[in-house]
Amino acid sequence: MTGPSDDASVYGLTAVAPVRFKAACPECRAHFELPADAFLLAIGASRRTTTYSFACPACETSVRKPAGERIVELLVQGGVRTLRLHSVGGGASAAASAPGSAGAGG
């Protein structure tokens, strides 16, 4: 009987550890690592409206921080859920994207 690593080598696949991101809470100053599914990336029309958010595991504060191009790229590659924000007729709306489906350019 073969194990998972044997199957992976037969098919030319490499096992990859789940992606974790380092983060810090501005409220309680805690530092921690969170999995990709703990984040939400919102890509807006400008740098000011592009943010990522997560809940602090220490104090449960909802944290939202600006996301520059490099942070967007890393979060998307790591499988973070993404919302692409756009305005329609003067109002705002959001379109959900599958993990990794949004590009860093725009």
C-alpha positions as CSV (number, residue, x, y, z in Angstrom):
1,M,0.0,0.0,0.0
2,T,1.4,3.4,-0.9
3,G,1.0,6.6,1.2
4,P,0.1,10.1,0.0
5,S,3.7,11.1,-0.6
6,D,4.2,8.0,-2.8
7,D,1.1,8.9,-4.9
8,A,2.4,12.5,-5.3
9,S,5.8,11.4,-6.6
10,V,4.2,9.0,-9.1
11,Y,2.1,11.8,-10.6
12,G,4.9,14.4,-10.4
13,L,3.1,16.5,-7.7
14,T,4.6,18.2,-4.7
15,A,2.8,18.5,-1.4
16,V,2.5,22.1,-0.3
17,A,1.8,23.3,3.2
18,P,-1.2,25.6,3.7
19,V,-0.4,29.3,3.2
20,R,-0.2,31.4,6.4
21,F,0.3,35.1,6.6
22,K,1.9,37.1,9.4
23,A,-0.3,39.9,10.7
24,A,-0.5,42.3,13.6
25,C,-3.4,43.9,15.4
26,P,-3.2,47.7,15.7
27,E,-5.6,47.6,18.7
28,C,-4.0,45.1,21.1
29,R,-0.5,44.9,19.3
30,A,-0.6,41.1,19.1
31,H,1.4,39.4,16.4
32,F,0.2,36.1,14.9
33,E,-0.1,34.0,11.7
34,L,-3.4,33.4,10.1
35,P,-4.5,31.0,7.2
36,A,-5.5,32.5,3.9
37,D,-9.2,31.8,4.6
38,A,-9.1,34.3,7.6
39,F,-8.5,37.2,5.3
40,L,-10.7,39.1,2.8
41,L,-9.1,41.3,0.1
42,A,-11.2,44.1,-1.4
43,I,-9.7,45.6,-4.6
44,G,-11.0,49.1,-5.3
45,A,-10.5,51.6,-8.0
46,S,-7.5,53.2,-6.3
47,R,-4.8,52.4,-3.7
48,R,-7.0,54.1,-1.1
49,T,-9.9,51.8,-1.6
50,T,-7.9,48.6,-1.9
51,T,-7.7,46.9,1.5
52,Y,-7.4,43.5,3.3
53,S,-9.2,42.6,6.5
54,F,-9.2,40.0,9.2
55,A,-10.4,39.5,12.8
56,C,-7.7,39.6,15.5
57,P,-7.6,36.2,17.2
58,A,-6.4,37.8,20.5
59,C,-9.0,40.7,21.0
60,E,-11.5,39.8,18.2
61,T,-11.2,43.3,16.7
62,S,-12.1,43.6,13.1
63,V,-9.0,44.9,11.3
64,R,-8.8,46.6,7.9
65,K,-5.5,47.7,6.4
66,P,-4.5,49.2,3.1
67,A,-3.1,46.8,0.5
68,G,-0.5,48.0,-2.0
69,E,0.3,46.1,-5.2
70,R,2.8,43.7,-3.7
71,I,0.4,42.8,-0.8
72,V,-2.4,42.2,-3.3
73,E,-0.2,40.0,-5.3
74,L,0.9,37.9,-2.3
75,L,-2.6,37.6,-0.9
76,V,-4.1,36.6,-4.3
77,Q,-1.3,34.0,-4.9
78,G,-2.0,32.6,-1.4
79,G,-5.6,32.0,-2.1
80,V,-7.2,34.8,-0.1
81,R,-10.9,35.5,-0.9
82,T,-11.2,38.5,-3.1
83,L,-13.9,41.2,-3.8
84,R,-13.5,43.5,-6.7
85,L,-15.2,46.8,-5.9
86,H,-16.5,49.0,-8.7
87,S,-19.0,51.8,-9.0
88,V,-22.2,51.6,-11.0
89,G,-24.2,54.7,-11.7
90,G,-22.8,56.6,-8.8
91,G,-23.4,53.8,-6.3
92,A,-20.9,51.2,-5.1
93,S,-21.3,47.5,-5.7
94,A,-19.0,44.5,-5.1
95,A,-18.4,41.4,-7.2
96,A,-17.0,38.4,-5.4
97,S,-14.2,36.5,-7.0
98,A,-12.9,33.0,-6.5
99,P,-9.6,32.7,-4.7
100,G,-6.7,33.6,-7.0
101,S,-9.0,34.9,-9.8
102,A,-8.3,38.6,-9.3
103,G,-5.1,40.1,-10.8
104,A,-2.9,42.6,-9.1
105,G,-3.0,45.0,-12.0
106,G,-5.9,47.2,-12.8
